[in-house]
Amino acid sequence: MGGPAPGARRLLPRHSYVLTFRHYVSGDSCHGIVEFTTEQVARLRPGQVWADGRAMSPGAFERLARDAC
């Protein structure tokens, strides 16, 4: 199978998206699922990230990820 199709990538209005990830290092694992809509992303202020169903600062995200993994 080939890679992604060439061209610009953009989120479509009024759509929901799901992003999953897994990370394995030396027997330790971390995985997560992020669900979001284009409207939620559009409401983020500069510097905010979307995680755990809400907008937060990068520092809050780092704490959340550290505690979860």
C-alpha positions as CSV (number, residue, x, y, z in Angstrom):
1,M,0.0,0.0,0.0
2,G,1.2,3.5,-0.7
3,G,1.4,6.5,1.6
4,P,-1.1,9.3,1.9
5,A,-2.3,11.0,-1.2
6,P,-0.4,14.1,-2.1
7,G,-1.8,17.6,-1.5
8,A,-3.0,19.8,1.3
9,R,-4.6,18.3,4.4
10,R,-7.4,20.0,6.3
11,L,-10.1,19.2,8.7
12,L,-13.6,19.4,7.3
13,P,-16.3,21.6,9.0
14,R,-18.9,19.8,11.0
15,H,-17.0,16.5,11.2
16,S,-15.8,14.5,14.2
17,Y,-12.3,13.0,14.3
18,V,-10.6,10.3,16.4
19,L,-6.8,10.1,16.8
20,T,-5.3,7.0,18.4
21,F,-1.7,6.5,19.4
22,R,0.5,3.8,21.0
23,H,4.0,4.1,22.3
24,Y,6.2,1.2,23.5
25,V,9.6,1.7,25.0
26,S,11.5,-1.0,27.0
27,G,8.4,-2.8,28.1
28,D,6.6,0.4,29.1
29,S,3.6,1.3,27.1
30,C,1.3,4.3,26.7
31,H,-1.7,4.7,24.5
32,G,-4.5,7.1,24.1
33,I,-7.5,8.2,22.1
34,V,-8.4,11.8,21.3
35,E,-11.8,12.6,20.0
36,F,-12.6,16.1,18.7
37,T,-14.6,18.2,16.3
38,T,-13.5,21.0,14.0
39,E,-15.6,23.4,16.1
40,Q,-13.7,22.4,19.2
41,V,-10.3,22.9,17.5
42,A,-11.5,26.3,16.1
43,R,-12.3,27.5,19.7
44,L,-8.8,26.8,21.0
45,R,-6.8,29.9,22.0
46,P,-3.2,30.3,20.8
47,G,-1.0,27.9,22.8
48,Q,-3.9,25.6,23.9
49,V,-4.1,21.9,23.2
50,W,-7.2,19.6,23.1
51,A,-6.9,16.6,25.4
52,D,-9.2,14.6,27.7
53,G,-12.3,16.2,26.2
54,R,-11.2,19.8,27.0
55,A,-8.9,22.7,26.1
56,M,-5.8,23.0,28.3
57,S,-2.3,24.5,28.4
58,P,0.7,22.5,27.2
59,G,1.9,22.2,30.9
60,A,-1.5,20.8,32.0
61,F,-1.3,18.3,29.1
62,E,2.2,17.3,30.1
63,R,1.0,16.6,33.6
64,L,-2.0,14.7,32.4
65,A,0.2,12.6,30.1
66,R,2.8,11.9,32.8
67,D,0.1,10.8,35.2
68,A,-1.6,8.6,32.5
69,C,1.5,6.9,31.3
